[in-house]
Amino acid sequence: MGEISVGRQHLDRLLADSASASGAPAASGTYGVPYQQAFARLAASHRGRPVPEILPLLRRAADEALLGFTHADLREQAEAISTDRPYVLRVTVT
């Protein structure tokens, strides 16, 4: 299980259906797609693929969403995608 802390105003970087703290949708172009959406796409397209192939794609998605996942967290996520296991992420909202 991974963990990440995200400011309330930045939940839209992580969750596909969230809005910023102001209640307005995120401004387009401020960051890439929400990480949840990128993760789901990778899970669907890279199931069963080797972890070393998935890992840089997850890193890019995390970087584009401006989220600071550790290498260990991204590796766990890549392993979950590779083996088609569920991945649990504990999110602390600050």
C-alpha positions in Angstrom: 0.0 0.0 0.0 1.3 3.4 -0.9 0.8 6.7 0.8 0.7 10.3 -0.4 -0.2 13.7 1.1 -2.0 16.1 -1.2 -3.1 19.6 -0.5 -6.9 20.1 -0.7 -6.4 22.6 -3.5 -4.5 19.9 -5.5 -6.8 16.9 -5.2 -7.6 17.4 -8.9 -4.0 16.3 -9.7 -4.7 12.9 -8.2 -8.4 12.2 -8.6 -10.1 12.3 -12.0 -13.4 13.5 -10.6 -12.3 16.0 -8.0 -12.3 19.8 -8.2 -10.0 22.3 -6.7 -10.6 23.7 -3.3 -12.4 26.7 -4.9 -15.0 24.4 -6.3 -13.9 25.2 -9.9 -12.5 22.6 -12.3 -8.7 22.6 -12.7 -7.5 25.0 -15.3 -6.5 23.1 -18.4 -2.8 23.0 -19.2 -1.6 23.5 -15.6 -0.6 19.9 -15.4 -1.2 16.6 -17.2 -4.2 14.4 -16.7 -5.2 13.4 -13.2 -2.9 10.6 -12.0 -5.9 8.3 -11.3 -6.9 8.5 -15.0 -3.3 7.9 -16.2 -2.9 4.9 -13.8 -6.2 3.4 -15.0 -5.1 3.7 -18.7 -1.7 2.1 -17.9 -3.4 -0.7 -15.9 -5.6 -1.5 -18.9 -2.9 -1.2 -21.5 0.1 -2.7 -19.7 -1.3 -5.5 -17.7 1.1 -8.4 -17.7 4.0 -6.3 -19.1 7.4 -6.2 -17.3 7.8 -3.8 -14.3 10.8 -2.0 -15.9 8.6 -1.2 -18.9 5.8 0.2 -16.7 7.9 2.1 -14.2 9.0 5.0 -16.4 5.5 5.5 -17.7 4.2 5.8 -14.1 7.0 8.2 -13.3 6.1 10.4 -16.2 2.4 10.4 -15.2 3.3 11.3 -11.6 5.6 14.1 -12.8 3.0 15.5 -15.2 0.4 15.5 -12.4 2.9 17.2 -10.2 2.8 14.5 -7.6 5.7 13.4 -5.5 5.5 9.6 -5.4 8.6 7.8 -4.2 10.4 5.3 -6.4 9.3 2.5 -4.0 5.6 3.6 -4.4 5.9 3.7 -8.2 7.6 0.3 -8.2 4.7 -1.1 -6.1 2.2 0.4 -8.5 4.1 -1.1 -11.5 4.1 -4.5 -9.9 0.4 -4.3 -9.3 -0.3 -3.4 -12.9 2.1 -6.1 -14.1 0.5 -8.8 -12.0 -3.1 -7.5 -12.3 -3.4 -7.0 -8.5 -5.3 -4.3 -6.8 -3.3 -1.3 -5.5 -4.3 0.6 -2.4 -3.2 4.2 -2.0 -3.7 6.0 1.3 -4.3 9.7 0.6 -3.9 12.3 3.3 -5.5 15.6 2.4 -3.8 18.6 4.0 
